[in-house]
Amino acid sequence: MLQVIRKDERESIENLIRRFNRKVQQSGVLAIAKKKQFFEKALGKREQREIAIRKRIHKEDKIKKMYFSK
């Protein structure tokens, strides 16, 4: 995805860069690039589901510890 930002007449360079960075973040280009940075072997549907379950359980445990540790 190509991000095009045009500078307004009286816009400062700092504002232009800030606007560009925000647009790139919202488009998700960086997230996709970071994900594709390293090769990952294709997983089967069952393996993906098991990983998702493990992640969800880990996240729930983490949230419980955060709220109930006090």
C-alpha positions as CSV (number, residue, x, y, z in Angstrom):
1,M,0.0,0.0,0.0
2,L,1.4,3.3,-1.0
3,Q,0.8,6.2,1.4
4,V,0.6,9.6,-0.3
5,I,0.8,12.8,1.8
6,R,0.8,16.2,0.3
7,K,2.2,19.3,2.1
8,D,-0.2,22.2,2.7
9,E,1.1,25.7,1.9
10,R,1.7,26.8,5.5
11,E,2.2,23.4,7.1
12,S,5.4,22.8,9.0
13,I,7.6,19.7,8.3
14,E,7.0,18.4,11.8
15,N,3.2,18.4,11.2
16,L,3.7,16.7,7.9
17,I,5.8,13.9,9.4
18,R,3.4,13.5,12.3
19,R,0.4,13.2,9.8
20,F,2.3,10.7,7.7
21,N,3.3,8.6,10.7
22,R,-0.3,8.5,11.9
23,K,-1.6,7.5,8.4
24,V,1.0,4.7,8.1
25,Q,0.1,3.4,11.6
26,Q,-3.6,3.4,10.8
27,S,-3.2,1.6,7.5
28,G,-1.4,-1.3,9.2
29,V,1.5,-1.4,6.7
30,L,4.2,-1.6,9.5
31,A,2.4,-4.5,11.2
32,I,2.2,-6.5,8.0
33,A,5.9,-5.8,7.3
34,K,7.0,-6.9,10.8
35,K,4.9,-10.0,10.5
36,K,6.5,-11.0,7.2
37,Q,10.0,-10.1,8.3
38,F,10.7,-13.8,9.1
39,F,9.5,-16.9,7.4
40,E,7.0,-18.9,9.3
41,K,6.0,-22.5,8.4
42,A,2.4,-22.8,7.4
43,L,0.2,-24.3,10.2
44,G,-2.8,-26.5,9.9
45,K,-6.2,-25.4,11.0
46,R,-6.0,-27.6,14.2
47,E,-2.6,-26.2,15.1
48,Q,-3.8,-22.6,14.6
49,R,-6.8,-23.3,16.8
50,E,-4.7,-24.9,19.6
51,I,-2.3,-21.9,19.6
52,A,-5.2,-19.5,19.7
53,I,-6.7,-21.3,22.7
54,R,-3.3,-21.3,24.5
55,K,-2.9,-17.5,23.9
56,R,-6.5,-16.8,25.1
57,I,-6.0,-18.8,28.3
58,H,-2.6,-17.1,28.9
59,K,-4.2,-13.7,28.4
60,E,-7.1,-14.5,30.7
61,D,-4.7,-15.7,33.5
62,K,-2.6,-12.5,33.1
63,I,-5.7,-10.3,33.4
64,K,-6.9,-12.3,36.5
65,K,-3.5,-11.9,38.2
66,M,-3.4,-8.2,37.4
67,Y,-6.8,-7.5,38.9
68,F,-6.9,-9.9,41.8
69,S,-3.3,-9.6,43.0
70,K,-4.1,-6.6,45.1
